[in-house]
Amino acid sequence: MILTIETDREEDGRWFAEVLELPGAILYGTNELDAINKVKCLALQAIADQIEHNELAEVDSISFVLKVNLEAA
């Protein structure tokens, strides 16, 4: 399973990260890395919950890919 993380910065300076494949998986952090780490934890918890309730087929591996916003770079 490959999960894509996209980050952005609000006009007020706050960073957020979102896992594009998981609706609602978006969290704010004190900086970009903090937001990424928080949303990774949320994604893993959501996937574990789906596995526990037999809502997700067997998962052999989970990888996170960071989507780079070239306009902001």
C-alpha positions as CSV (number, residue, x, y, z in Angstrom):
1,M,0.0,0.0,0.0
2,I,1.4,3.3,-1.0
3,L,0.1,6.5,0.7
4,T,0.8,9.9,-0.7
5,I,1.4,12.8,1.8
6,E,0.9,16.4,0.6
7,T,1.9,19.3,2.7
8,D,1.1,23.0,2.5
9,R,1.4,26.1,4.6
10,E,-1.6,28.3,5.5
11,E,-1.4,32.0,5.1
12,D,-1.1,32.3,8.9
13,G,2.0,30.2,8.9
14,R,0.6,26.9,10.1
15,W,1.6,23.7,8.3
16,F,-0.7,20.9,7.5
17,A,-0.3,17.4,6.0
18,E,-2.8,15.2,4.3
19,V,-2.9,11.6,3.2
20,L,-4.6,11.8,-0.2
21,E,-5.8,8.2,-0.2
22,L,-7.5,8.5,3.2
23,P,-10.5,10.9,3.3
24,G,-10.3,13.2,6.3
25,A,-6.7,12.3,7.1
26,I,-5.4,15.8,7.5
27,L,-3.6,17.3,10.5
28,Y,-1.8,20.5,11.5
29,G,1.7,20.7,13.0
30,T,4.0,23.2,14.5
31,N,6.2,22.8,11.4
32,E,6.2,20.7,8.2
33,L,7.9,17.7,9.7
34,D,5.6,17.7,12.7
35,A,2.5,17.8,10.5
36,I,3.9,14.9,8.4
37,N,4.7,12.8,11.5
38,K,1.2,13.4,13.0
39,V,-0.6,12.5,9.8
40,K,1.5,9.3,9.4
41,C,0.4,8.2,12.9
42,L,-3.2,9.0,12.0
43,A,-3.0,7.0,8.8
44,L,-1.4,4.0,10.5
45,Q,-4.1,4.0,13.2
46,A,-6.9,4.2,10.6
47,I,-5.4,1.3,8.6
48,A,-4.9,-0.8,11.8
49,D,-8.6,-0.2,12.7
50,Q,-9.7,-1.3,9.2
51,I,-7.6,-4.4,9.4
52,E,-9.0,-5.2,12.9
53,H,-12.6,-4.9,11.6
54,N,-11.9,-7.0,8.5
55,E,-12.6,-3.9,6.3
56,L,-9.3,-4.0,4.5
57,A,-7.7,-6.9,2.6
58,E,-4.3,-8.2,3.8
59,V,-1.7,-5.5,3.8
60,D,1.9,-6.7,3.2
61,S,3.6,-3.3,3.5
62,I,2.8,0.4,3.8
63,S,4.9,3.1,2.2
64,F,4.6,6.9,2.4
65,V,5.5,9.1,-0.5
66,L,5.8,12.8,-0.1
67,K,4.2,14.8,-2.9
68,V,6.4,17.9,-3.7
69,N,4.6,21.1,-4.5
70,L,6.9,22.6,-7.2
71,E,5.0,26.0,-7.0
72,A,6.1,26.4,-3.4
73,A,9.7,25.1,-3.9
